[in-house]
Amino acid sequence: MFRRKLTALDYHNPAGFNCKDETEFRNFIVWLEDQKIRHYKIEDRGNLRNIHSSDWPKFFEKYLRDVNCPFKIQDRQEAIDWLLGLAVRLEYGDNAEKYKDLVPDNSKTADNATKNAEPLINLDVNNPDFKAGVMALANLLQIQRHDDYLVMLKAIRILVQERLTQDAVAKANQTKEGLPVALDKHILGFDTGDAVLNEAAQIL
């Protein structure tokens, strides 16, 4: 949930951060204030740094008020996300000159531009979530299964582009009226011995 912001802030373990672990959470708040937000003067951070104090939640609640966070201590995930957003804004403000001329990697070379033209090229085809999603779509759209999930995804994309565009759906929804056929003018060519069967055969 927080990985991208944590990575942007150079947090030591963006993928493994667990906000439900009380000690890890408190250490994280101290790190965020010490290294990134720096709202308090160094000498005023003592209460926040004392993570083993039973009064720490009270100090954290005060901290949230002091930085004008709209969330309460009970809304832990929302408060963390808001504090991370604040930290990213401050980090960018501190290093605006460093970041302002940066060009996204995908626009540096024509080679990368070609890659981006093919949206399926950077997918992790071994990811279980990816496989489950492709399989669910294939079942929903009644597309035949294939050992290569990328091939199935391309088939899904083709079907969606050809059959599920607004024009295609509108065309499919138009009622198609057939020409009326007079059955008595069509000669069956054989007799079943049953009038009902004869009529059914003419219809077929």
C-alpha positions, 0 to 999 in steps of 0.5 A, a space after each residue: 500500500 505504501 511501497 511507492 512512497 516509501 521507495 521514493 523516500 529511500 526507506 530501508 525496507 519499503 516492501 516489508 513495512 508492516 504498520 500493524 507491528 507496533 514497534 516497527 510503526 513507532 520506529 517508522 514515525 521517528 524515522 519519518 520525523 527525523 529524516 524527512 518531515 522535521 517539523 519539530 526541532 531536534 530537542 523537541 523530538 524526545 517524546 516521539 523518540 521514546 517509543 517504549 513509553 506508555 504515553 507514546 500514543 498521546 505524543 503521536 496524537 499531538 504530533 498529528 495535530 501539530 502537522 495538521 494531519 486530518 486523521 486521528 490516531 485510530 486511522 493508522 493507515 490513513 495517517 501513515 499515507 498522509 504523513 508519507 505524502 507530506 514527506 514526499 512533498 517536503 523531499 521534493 521541495 528540498 531537492 526541487 533543483 535536483 528533480 526539475 530537469 529529470 526526464 522519465 526513463 521511458 522517454 529517454 530513448 526511442 527503444 523505450 518508446 517502442 517498448 511502451 507502445 506494446 503495453 504487454 511487454 513489461 508484465 510479470 507473466 509469472 505473477 500469480 495475480 496476473 495468471 488468475 486475472 487472465 484466467 478469470 477474463 478468459 473464462 468470462 469471455 469464453 476464450 480457449 485456454 493456452 499454456 502461455 498466459 501472455 498469448 491468452 491476454 493478447 487474445 483477450 485484447 483482440 476480442 475486446 478491441 474487435 467486439 467490445 468497442 462502442 461501435 461493435 456493441 451498437 452494431 450487435 444490438 441492432 435487430 436483424 430482420 430476416 426475409 419472410 419465407 413462404 414454406 408452401 413454395 419450397 418442395 421438400 423432395 421427400 415425404 416422412 409420412 408425418 405432416 408435422 415432420 414434413 413442415 419441420 424439415 422444410 423449416 430446416 
